Amino acid sequence: MPLTSSSSAALKSNKVNPVSIPLSTTAVQVLAANPLRIGATIWNESASTLYLELGATVSISSFTVKVTPGSYYECPYEFIGMISGIWSSAGTGTALVREFT
């Protein structure tokens, strides 16, 4: 049985807000809460694992999803809360974020 919502069928996005978040071994805000958000994608463009939390408090032992280097995460449809992140080790790289409104 497909997971659908009658309210989500009418939602469409025509605006994308691109953001790059620099790698950090301390917790950072990847996206602020946004009641207009329809969706979001996050690409880990680094050599370190990125841990994401759908909420404010993230750590490498408490997270929603682990995004391995070069991988992509698609936020649950219609999630409008804050997303925070932390990388597993120091280095260079970014999280390439796209927020759809």
NORKAQUI-V166828 format. One record per pair of residues at least 4 apart in sequence whose ideal C-beta (glycine too) atoms are under 6 Angstrom apart, sorted by the first residue. I is the first residue (numbers start at 1). GAP is how many residues later the second one is. Records with the same first field share a line. If there is no record, write none. Layout:
# NORKAQUI-V166828
I: GAP + GAP
This chain:
# NORKAQUI-V166828
11: 27
13: 25 + 87
15: 86
16: 82 + 84
17: 82
18: 80
19: 78
20: 74 + 76
21: 9 + 73 + 74
22: 72
23: 23 + 64 + 70
24: 4
25: 62 + 65
27: 31 + 57 + 59
28: 57
29: 55
30: 53 + 55 + 65
31: 9 + 52 + 68
32: 50
33: 48 + 49
34: 46
35: 45
36: 65
37: 43 + 62 + 64
38: 62
39: 38 + 61
40: 35 + 59
41: 33 + 57
42: 31 + 53 + 55
43: 29 + 53
44: 6 + 23 + 25 + 27
45: 48 + 49 + 51
46: 23 + 47
47: 22 + 44
48: 39 + 40 + 41 + 43
49: 17 + 19 + 39
50: 17 + 35 + 37 + 45
51: 7 + 9 + 12 + 15 + 35
52: 12 + 13 + 33
53: 5 + 10 + 11 + 31
54: 10
56: 26 + 28
58: 5 + 26 + 28
60: 28
65: 8
67: 4 + 6
75: 4
